[in-house]
């Protein structure tokens, strides 16, 4: 078998969890908030800054798409995910 197949199978085996407890869910949520979200935020901020800059040279619907729609959707999506995850972290800490 190829190396890729071995890597893929190892990942699938590692992600296969029989017993998903509250601790596991909390650990995954905390890991996403502390390790994954900052990387995603940086990527989204960079993308939005680039599209807003490009919108200055666009016209018509493309200007609206690049200057408003794409940044709003991407930054709004990140905001909603962070809000939901932070609320679940607070609620499970109180319980």
C-alpha positions in Angstrom: 0.0 0.0 0.0 1.1 3.6 -0.5 2.2 5.9 2.2 -0.9 8.0 1.8 -3.2 5.0 2.4 -1.3 4.2 5.6 -1.5 7.8 6.8 -5.2 8.0 5.9 -6.0 4.7 7.7 -4.1 5.8 10.8 -6.0 9.1 10.9 -9.3 7.2 10.5 -8.3 4.8 13.3 -7.3 7.6 15.6 -10.5 9.5 15.0 -12.7 6.5 15.7 -13.8 6.9 19.3 -16.2 4.4 20.9 -17.0 6.4 24.0 -17.5 10.1 23.5 -17.8 11.6 27.0 -18.4 15.2 28.1 -14.7 15.5 28.8 -13.9 14.5 25.2 -16.3 17.1 23.8 -14.9 19.8 26.1 -11.4 19.0 25.2 -12.2 19.1 21.5 -14.1 22.4 21.9 -11.2 24.0 23.8 -8.7 22.8 21.3 -10.7 24.2 18.4 -11.0 27.6 20.2 -7.4 27.8 21.2 -5.6 26.2 18.2 -7.9 26.2 15.2 -9.9 29.4 15.4 -6.8 31.7 15.5 -5.5 30.2 12.3 -8.9 30.5 10.7 -9.3 34.1 11.8 -5.9 35.0 10.4 -6.8 33.4 7.1 -10.2 35.1 6.9 -8.7 38.5 7.9 -6.1 38.2 5.2 -8.6 37.1 2.6 -11.0 39.9 3.5 -8.3 42.6 3.4 -7.3 41.4 0.0 -10.8 41.3 -1.4 -11.6 44.7 0.0 -8.5 46.1 -1.6 -9.4 44.5 -4.9 -12.9 45.9 -4.6 -11.5 49.4 -5.1 -10.7 48.5 -8.7 -13.9 46.5 -9.4 -17.2 47.8 -10.8 -20.8 46.8 -10.4 -21.7 43.6 -8.7 -18.1 42.4 -8.4 -17.4 45.5 -6.3 -20.2 44.7 -3.9 -19.2 41.0 -3.8 -15.6 41.8 -3.0 -16.1 44.8 -0.8 -19.2 43.7 1.2 -20.7 40.2 0.6 -17.6 38.0 0.9 -16.0 39.8 3.9 -19.4 39.9 5.7 -20.1 36.2 5.1 -16.7 35.0 6.1 -16.2 37.3 9.1 -19.8 36.6 10.2 -19.3 32.9 10.0 -16.2 33.1 12.1 -18.0 35.3 14.6 -21.0 32.9 14.9 -18.8 29.8 15.4 -16.7 31.5 18.0 -19.8 32.8 19.8 -21.4 29.3 19.9 -18.2 27.6 21.0 -17.5 30.2 23.7 -21.1 29.9 25.0 -20.8 26.1 25.3 -17.5 26.4 27.1 -19.0 28.8 29.6 -22.2 26.7 30.1 -20.3 23.4 30.6 -18.0 25.1 33.0 -20.9 26.2 35.1 -22.6 22.8 35.1 
